[in-house]
Amino acid sequence: MANLGTSIALSRETSHQLAELAELTKQSVQELAERLIREAIELEEEDILLSAVADEYDIEGAKKTKSEDVDWDTLLST
């Protein structure tokens, strides 16, 4: 795959935070930004895939139970 050499513009605040974090982590701004963007993309892809799987299990008209209404101690002890 060809190197696209993508450039992005950040707000002054985000740019400042990125520079501070790069200094704290002893990474270049470019390395840090690339790592953080890569991680964010992976998390976004994972969220999309998990949402698609959850949609497959979503049954219309099924009874729904709120998490706070579940006795988790009893459920998890069995």
MOPAC internal coordinates of N, CA, C and O (Angstrom, degrees):
PM7 1SCF
backbone

  N    0.0000 0     0.00 0     0.00 0    0    0    0
  C    1.4518 1     0.00 0     0.00 0    1    0    0
  C    1.5280 1   108.76 1     0.00 0    2    1    0
  O    1.2310 1   120.44 1   -43.77 1    3    2    1
  N    1.2783 1   116.76 1   136.23 1    3    2    1
  C    1.4592 1   121.68 1  -178.75 1    5    3    2
  C    1.5258 1   110.64 1   -71.26 1    6    5    3
  O    1.2310 1   120.80 1   -32.37 1    7    6    5
  N    1.3149 1   116.07 1   147.63 1    7    6    5
  C    1.4621 1   121.30 1   176.07 1    9    7    6
  C    1.5236 1   108.24 1   -73.43 1   10    9    7
  O    1.2310 1   120.50 1   -64.27 1   11   10    9
  N    1.3040 1   116.64 1   115.73 1   11   10    9
  C    1.4555 1   120.99 1  -177.87 1   13   11   10
  C    1.5145 1   112.67 1   -78.36 1   14   13   11
  O    1.2310 1   120.05 1   161.37 1   15   14   13
  N    1.3194 1   117.50 1   -18.63 1   15   14   13
  C    1.4585 1   120.88 1   179.59 1   17   15   14
  C    1.5148 1   113.09 1    53.78 1   18   17   15
  O    1.2310 1   120.43 1  -135.86 1   19   18   17
  N    1.3121 1   116.79 1    44.14 1   19   18   17
  C    1.4575 1   122.36 1  -176.67 1   21   19   18
  C    1.5217 1   111.29 1   -62.72 1   22   21   19
  O    1.2310 1   121.08 1   -43.69 1   23   22   21
  N    1.3104 1   115.55 1   136.31 1   23   22   21
  C    1.4638 1   121.80 1   173.81 1   25   23   22
  C    1.5210 1   108.40 1  -113.56 1   26   25   23
  O    1.2310 1   120.87 1   -38.80 1   27   26   25
  N    1.3249 1   115.95 1   141.20 1   27   26   25
  C    1.4603 1   119.57 1   176.19 1   29   27   26
  C    1.5205 1   108.78 1  -130.43 1   30   29   27
  O    1.2310 1   121.40 1   -30.89 1   31   30   29
  N    1.3032 1   114.93 1   149.11 1   31   30   29
  C    1.4642 1   120.64 1   176.76 1   33   31   30
  C    1.5195 1   108.15 1  -102.72 1   34   33   31
  O    1.2310 1   120.84 1   -48.52 1   35   34   33
  N    1.3077 1   115.99 1   131.48 1   35   34   33
  C    1.4593 1   121.65 1   179.33 1   37   35   34
  C    1.5225 1   109.07 1  -111.39 1   38   37   35
  O    1.2310 1   121.24 1   -25.38 1   39   38   37
  N    1.3129 1   115.24 1   154.62 1   39   38   37
  C    1.4613 1   118.96 1   174.35 1   41   39   38
  C    1.5261 1   108.44 1   -65.42 1   42   41   39
  O    1.2310 1   120.81 1   -19.45 1   43   42   41
  N    1.2942 1   116.06 1   160.55 1   43   42   41
  C    1.4681 1   120.96 1   179.51 1   45   43   42
  C    1.5328 1   110.15 1   -57.95 1   46   45   43
  O    1.2310 1   120.59 1   137.15 1   47   46   45
  N    1.3291 1   116.48 1   -42.85 1   47   46   45
  C    1.4699 1   120.78 1  -178.98 1   49   47   46
  C    1.5266 1   111.33 1   -63.71 1   50   49   47
  O    1.2310 1   120.33 1   132.77 1   51   50   49
  N    1.3287 1   116.98 1   -47.23 1   51   50   49
  C    1.4633 1   120.56 1  -179.82 1   53   51   50
  C    1.5193 1   110.57 1   -64.18 1   54   53   51
  O    1.2310 1   120.45 1   138.83 1   55   54   53
  N    1.3072 1   116.75 1   -41.17 1   55   54   53
  C    1.4587 1   121.67 1   178.93 1   57   55   54
  C    1.5272 1   110.49 1   -61.48 1   58   57   55
  O    1.2310 1   120.57 1   138.42 1   59   58   57
  N    1.3095 1   116.51 1   -41.58 1   59   58   57
  C    1.4648 1   121.78 1   178.74 1   61   59   58
  C    1.5318 1   110.32 1   -65.19 1   62   61   59
  O    1.2310 1   120.34 1   134.70 1   63   62   61
  N    1.3243 1   116.95 1   -45.30 1   63   62   61
  C    1.4673 1   120.75 1   179.21 1   65   63   62
  C    1.5249 1   110.91 1   -62.43 1   66   65   63
  O    1.2310 1   120.40 1   138.91 1   67   66   65
  N    1.3206 1   116.85 1   -41.09 1   67   66   65
  C    1.4582 1   121.35 1   179.13 1   69   67   66
  C    1.5244 1   110.50 1   -63.03 1   70   69   67
  O    1.2310 1   120.38 1   136.44 1   71   70   69
  N    1.3160 1   116.88 1   -43.56 1   71   70   69
  C    1.4644 1   120.97 1   179.19 1   73   71   70
  C    1.5270 1   111.00 1   -63.57 1   74   73   71
  O    1.2310 1   120.24 1   137.79 1   75   74   73
  N    1.3202 1   117.14 1   -42.21 1   75   74   73
  C    1.4705 1   120.52 1   178.52 1   77   75   74
  C    1.5210 1   111.23 1   -64.14 1   78   77   75
  O    1.2310 1   120.59 1   136.48 1   79   78   77
  N    1.3237 1   116.48 1   -43.52 1   79   78   77
  C    1.4626 1   120.46 1   179.98 1   81   79   78
  C    1.5239 1   110.83 1   -66.21 1   82   81   79
  O    1.2310 1   120.24 1   141.59 1   83   82   81
  N    1.3143 1   117.16 1   -38.41 1   83   82   81
  C    1.4644 1   120.92 1   177.68 1   85   83   82
  C    1.5239 1   110.34 1   -61.44 1   86   85   83
  O    1.2310 1   120.88 1   138.49 1   87   86   85
  N    1.3176 1   115.91 1   -41.51 1   87   86   85
  C    1.4607 1   120.21 1   178.68 1   89   87   86
  C    1.5296 1   110.79 1   -64.76 1   90   89   87
  O    1.2310 1   120.50 1   136.60 1   91   90   89
  N    1.3274 1   116.65 1   -43.40 1   91   90   89
  C    1.4686 1   120.69 1  -179.89 1   93   91   90
  C    1.5222 1   112.36 1   -64.92 1   94   93   91
  O    1.2310 1   120.56 1   144.23 1   95   94   93
  N    1.3309 1   116.54 1   -35.77 1   95   94   93
  C    1.4664 1   120.72 1  -176.73 1   97   95   94
  C    1.5248 1   112.53 1   -93.40 1   98   97   95
  O    1.2310 1   120.72 1  -179.30 1   99   98   97
  N    1.3252 1   116.24 1     0.70 1   99   98   97
  C    1.4656 1   121.80 1   179.52 1  101   99   98
  C    1.5292 1   111.86 1    57.93 1  102  101   99
  O    1.2310 1   120.88 1  -140.99 1  103  102  101
  N    1.3318 1   115.93 1    39.01 1  103  102  101
  C    1.4592 1   122.08 1   176.40 1  105  103  102
  C    1.5211 1   108.01 1  -118.58 1  106  105  103
  O    1.2310 1   121.42 1   -22.28 1  107  106  105
  N    1.3265 1   114.88 1   157.72 1  107  106  105
  C    1.4612 1   116.86 1   173.18 1  109  107  106
  C    1.5260 1   107.51 1   -72.58 1  110  109  107
  O    1.2310 1   120.77 1   -23.94 1  111  110  109
  N    1.3129 1   116.14 1   156.06 1  111  110  109
  C    1.4627 1   120.62 1   178.67 1  113  111  110
  C    1.5245 1   109.63 1   -58.52 1  114  113  111
  O    1.2310 1   120.41 1   138.58 1  115  114  113
  N    1.3299 1   116.83 1   -41.42 1  115  114  113
  C    1.4642 1   120.41 1  -179.05 1  117  115  114
  C    1.5248 1   111.50 1   -63.44 1  118  117  115
  O    1.2310 1   119.98 1   133.80 1  119  118  117
  N    1.3333 1   117.64 1   -46.20 1  119  118  117
  C    1.4656 1   120.94 1   179.40 1  121  119  118
  C    1.5265 1   110.98 1   -61.38 1  122  121  119
  O    1.2310 1   120.95 1   134.36 1  123  122  121
  N    1.3166 1   115.78 1   -45.64 1  123  122  121
  C    1.4602 1   120.42 1  -179.03 1  125  123  122
  C    1.5196 1   110.94 1   -64.08 1  126  125  123
  O    1.2310 1   120.51 1   133.26 1  127  126  125
  N    1.3252 1   116.63 1   -46.74 1  127  126  125
  C    1.4650 1   120.29 1  -179.66 1  129  127  126
  C    1.5220 1   110.52 1   -60.76 1  130  129  127
  O    1.2310 1   120.38 1   137.21 1  131  130  129
  N    1.3305 1   116.87 1   -42.79 1  131  130  129
  C    1.4622 1   119.76 1   179.85 1  133  131  130
  C    1.5277 1   111.05 1   -63.02 1  134  133  131
  O    1.2310 1   120.49 1   135.96 1  135  134  133
  N    1.3362 1   116.67 1   -44.04 1  135  134  133
  C    1.4700 1   119.84 1   179.59 1  137  135  134
  C    1.5231 1   111.29 1   -62.95 1  138  137  135
  O    1.2310 1   120.61 1   134.03 1  139  138  137
  N    1.3278 1   116.45 1   -45.97 1  139  138  137
  C    1.4637 1   119.99 1  -178.74 1  141  139  138
  C    1.5253 1   111.66 1   -64.84 1  142  141  139
  O    1.2310 1   120.24 1   139.75 1  143  142  141
  N    1.3144 1   117.14 1   -40.25 1  143  142  141
  C    1.4659 1   120.36 1   178.64 1  145  143  142
  C    1.5221 1   110.10 1   -66.66 1  146  145  143
  O    1.2310 1   120.26 1   136.75 1  147  146  145
  N    1.3362 1   117.11 1   -43.25 1  147  146  145
  C    1.4657 1   120.80 1   178.60 1  149  147  146
  C    1.5317 1   110.43 1   -59.40 1  150  149  147
  O    1.2310 1   120.31 1   134.40 1  151  150  149
  N    1.3346 1   117.01 1   -45.60 1  151  150  149
  C    1.4658 1   120.72 1   178.92 1  153  151  150
  C    1.5260 1   111.16 1   -62.82 1  154  153  151
  O    1.2310 1   120.34 1   138.86 1  155  154  153
  N    1.3225 1   116.96 1   -41.14 1  155  154  153
  C    1.4668 1   120.56 1   179.36 1  157  155  154
  C    1.5243 1   110.97 1   -64.56 1  158  157  155
  O    1.2310 1   120.29 1   140.46 1  159  158  157
  N    1.3247 1   117.05 1   -39.54 1  159  158  157
  C    1.4659 1   120.83 1   178.29 1  161  159  158
  C    1.5220 1   110.13 1   -64.36 1  162  161  159
  O    1.2310 1   120.28 1   135.49 1  163  162  161
  N    1.3339 1   117.06 1   -44.51 1  163  162  161
  C    1.4641 1   120.72 1   178.80 1  165  163  162
  C    1.5278 1   110.97 1   -60.67 1  166  165  163
  O    1.2310 1   120.21 1   137.04 1  167  166  165
  N    1.3240 1   117.21 1   -42.96 1  167  166  165
  C    1.4673 1   120.76 1   178.91 1  169  167  166
  C    1.5262 1   111.22 1   -64.84 1  170  169  167
  O    1.2310 1   120.55 1   140.03 1  171  170  169
  N    1.3186 1   116.56 1   -39.97 1  171  170  169
  C    1.4679 1   120.76 1   179.19 1  173  171  170
  C    1.5221 1   110.67 1   -64.90 1  174  173  171
  O    1.2310 1   120.66 1   136.99 1  175  174  173
  N    1.3483 1   116.34 1   -43.01 1  175  174  173
  C    1.4667 1   120.35 1   177.85 1  177  175  174
  C    1.5294 1   110.49 1   -62.20 1  178  177  175
  O    1.2310 1   120.77 1   137.82 1  179  178  177
  N    1.3343 1   116.14 1   -42.18 1  179  178  177
  C    1.4622 1   120.90 1   178.79 1  181  179  178
  C    1.5255 1   110.69 1   -62.29 1  182  181  179
  O    1.2310 1   120.23 1   136.46 1  183  182  181
  N    1.3245 1   117.16 1   -43.54 1  183  182  181
  C    1.4686 1   121.24 1   178.11 1  185  183  182
  C    1.5227 1   111.30 1   -60.06 1  186  185  183
  O    1.2310 1   120.57 1   137.59 1  187  186  185
  N    1.3284 1   116.51 1   -42.41 1  187  186  185
  C    1.4673 1   120.83 1  -179.94 1  189  187  186
  C    1.5228 1   110.37 1   -63.97 1  190  189  187
  O    1.2310 1   120.31 1   135.48 1  191  190  189
  N    1.3321 1   117.02 1   -44.52 1  191  190  189
  C    1.4634 1   120.57 1   179.96 1  193  191  190
  C    1.5279 1   111.40 1   -65.66 1  194  193  191
  O    1.2310 1   120.35 1   136.62 1  195  194  193
  N    1.3343 1   116.94 1   -43.38 1  195  194  193
  C    1.4648 1   120.08 1   178.98 1  197  195  194
  C    1.5204 1   111.36 1   -64.45 1  198  197  195
  O    1.2310 1   120.39 1   143.05 1  199  198  197
  N    1.3103 1   116.85 1   -36.95 1  199  198  197
  C    1.4582 1   121.04 1   177.58 1  201  199  198
  C    1.5228 1   110.64 1   -64.20 1  202  201  199
  O    1.2310 1   120.52 1   139.89 1  203  202  201
  N    1.3343 1   116.62 1   -40.11 1  203  202  201
  C    1.4640 1   120.76 1   178.62 1  205  203  202
  C    1.5263 1   110.47 1   -64.63 1  206  205  203
  O    1.2310 1   120.28 1   138.79 1  207  206  205
  N    1.3288 1   117.08 1   -41.21 1  207  206  205
  C    1.4679 1   120.68 1   178.10 1  209  207  206
  C    1.5220 1   109.83 1   -65.62 1  210  209  207
  O    1.2310 1   120.06 1   136.27 1  211  210  209
  N    1.3225 1   117.48 1   -43.73 1  211  210  209
  C    1.4657 1   121.09 1   179.34 1  213  211  210
  C    1.5208 1   110.69 1   -61.32 1  214  213  211
  O    1.2310 1   120.40 1   141.72 1  215  214  213
  N    1.3283 1   116.84 1   -38.28 1  215  214  213
  C    1.4686 1   120.41 1   178.50 1  217  215  214
  C    1.5235 1   111.53 1   -61.96 1  218  217  215
  O    1.2310 1   120.35 1   146.40 1  219  218  217
  N    1.3441 1   116.94 1   -33.60 1  219  218  217
  C    1.4648 1   120.74 1   178.79 1  221  219  218
  C    1.5294 1   111.10 1   -65.66 1  222  221  219
  O    1.2310 1   120.50 1   148.20 1  223  222  221
  N    1.3306 1   116.65 1   -31.80 1  223  222  221
  C    1.4581 1   121.00 1  -178.29 1  225  223  222
  C    1.5224 1   112.93 1   -91.27 1  226  225  223
  O    1.2310 1   120.26 1   173.91 1  227  226  225
  N    1.3070 1   117.11 1    -6.09 1  227  226  225
  C    1.4568 1   121.46 1  -179.83 1  229  227  226
  C    1.5240 1   108.78 1   -76.23 1  230  229  227
  O    1.2310 1   120.77 1   -67.40 1  231  230  229
  N    1.3130 1   116.13 1   112.60 1  231  230  229
  C    1.4596 1   121.49 1  -177.76 1  233  231  230
  C    1.5202 1   108.34 1  -104.01 1  234  233  231
  O    1.2310 1   121.40 1   -59.13 1  235  234  233
  N    1.3205 1   114.93 1   120.87 1  235  234  233
  C    1.4576 1   119.82 1  -179.11 1  237  235  234
  C    1.5254 1   110.14 1   -63.41 1  238  237  235
  O    1.2310 1   120.83 1   -47.16 1  239  238  237
  N    1.3142 1   116.03 1   132.84 1  239  238  237
  C    1.4558 1   121.66 1   178.34 1  241  239  238
  C    1.5208 1   114.08 1    84.89 1  242  241  239
  O    1.2310 1   119.95 1   178.01 1  243  242  241
  N    1.3453 1   117.69 1    -1.99 1  243  242  241
  C    1.4626 1   120.45 1  -179.52 1  245  243  242
  C    1.5252 1   110.02 1   -70.80 1  246  245  243
  O    1.2310 1   121.30 1   -32.31 1  247  246  245
  N    1.3391 1   115.12 1   147.69 1  247  246  245
  C    1.4565 1   120.17 1   177.59 1  249  247  246
  C    1.5211 1   108.73 1   -68.53 1  250  249  247
  O    1.2310 1   120.68 1   -46.00 1  251  250  249
  N    1.3119 1   116.30 1   134.00 1  251  250  249
  C    1.4599 1   121.10 1  -179.64 1  253  251  250
  C    1.5201 1   109.43 1  -110.14 1  254  253  251
  O    1.2310 1   121.12 1   -39.89 1  255  254  253
  N    1.3315 1   115.47 1   140.11 1  255  254  253
  C    1.4542 1   121.91 1   179.51 1  257  255  254
  C    1.5183 1   108.88 1  -119.55 1  258  257  255
  O    1.2310 1   120.81 1   -48.28 1  259  258  257
  N    1.3144 1   116.06 1   131.72 1  259  258  257
  C    1.4624 1   120.24 1   177.63 1  261  259  258
  C    1.5211 1   109.06 1   -74.80 1  262  261  259
  O    1.2310 1   120.78 1   -35.37 1  263  262  261
  N    1.3055 1   116.10 1   144.63 1  263  262  261
  C    1.4591 1   122.13 1  -179.35 1  265  263  262
  C    1.5250 1   111.63 1   -55.57 1  266  265  263
  O    1.2310 1   120.58 1   139.80 1  267  266  265
  N    1.3276 1   116.49 1   -40.20 1  267  266  265
  C    1.4724 1   119.31 1  -178.01 1  269  267  266
  C    1.5294 1   112.83 1   -70.33 1  270  269  267
  O    1.2310 1   119.94 1   166.00 1  271  270  269
  N    1.3383 1   117.72 1   -14.00 1  271  270  269
  C    1.4603 1   121.19 1   178.31 1  273  271  270
  C    1.5293 1   112.59 1   -89.48 1  274  273  271
  O    1.2310 1   120.05 1   178.19 1  275  274  273
  N    1.3185 1   117.51 1    -1.81 1  275  274  273
  C    1.4650 1   121.89 1  -178.43 1  277  275  274
  C    1.5227 1   109.00 1   -94.21 1  278  277  275
  O    1.2310 1   120.52 1   -44.29 1  279  278  277
  N    1.3306 1   116.60 1   135.71 1  279  278  277
  C    1.4629 1   121.62 1   174.11 1  281  279  278
  C    1.5301 1   106.69 1   -85.52 1  282  281  279
  O    1.2310 1   120.76 1   -93.21 1  283  282  281
  N    1.3317 1   116.16 1    86.79 1  283  282  281
  C    1.4556 1   121.54 1  -173.16 1  285  283  282
  C    1.5248 1   112.49 1   -64.64 1  286  285  283
  O    1.2310 1   119.60 1   146.20 1  287  286  285
  N    1.3324 1   118.36 1   -33.80 1  287  286  285
  C    1.4638 1   120.43 1   179.54 1  289  287  286
  C    1.5207 1   110.77 1   -61.06 1  290  289  287
  O    1.2310 1   120.72 1   134.44 1  291  290  289
  N    1.3240 1   116.23 1   -45.56 1  291  290  289
  C    1.4622 1   120.55 1   179.38 1  293  291  290
  C    1.5236 1   110.48 1   -67.74 1  294  293  291
  O    1.2310 1   120.70 1   134.85 1  295  294  293
  N    1.2937 1   116.27 1   -45.15 1  295  294  293
  C    1.4590 1   121.08 1  -177.17 1  297  295  294
  C    1.5247 1   111.70 1   -62.34 1  298  297  295
  O    1.2310 1   120.20 1   136.51 1  299  298  297
  N    1.3130 1   117.22 1   -43.49 1  299  298  297
  C    1.4607 1   120.94 1  -176.22 1  301  299  298
  C    1.5199 1   113.47 1   -81.63 1  302  301  299
  O    1.2310 1   119.79 1   165.73 1  303  302  301
  N    1.3273 1   118.01 1   -14.27 1  303  302  301
  C    1.4649 1   119.99 1  -179.39 1  305  303  302
  C    1.5236 1   112.22 1   -84.68 1  306  305  303
  O    1.2310 1   120.22 1   170.59 1  307  306  305
  N    1.3190 1   117.19 1    -9.41 1  307  306  305
  C    1.4758 1   119.54 1  -179.74 1  309  307  306
  C    1.4912 1   112.42 1   -92.60 1  310  309  307
  O    1.2310 1   120.10 1   180.00 1  311  310  309

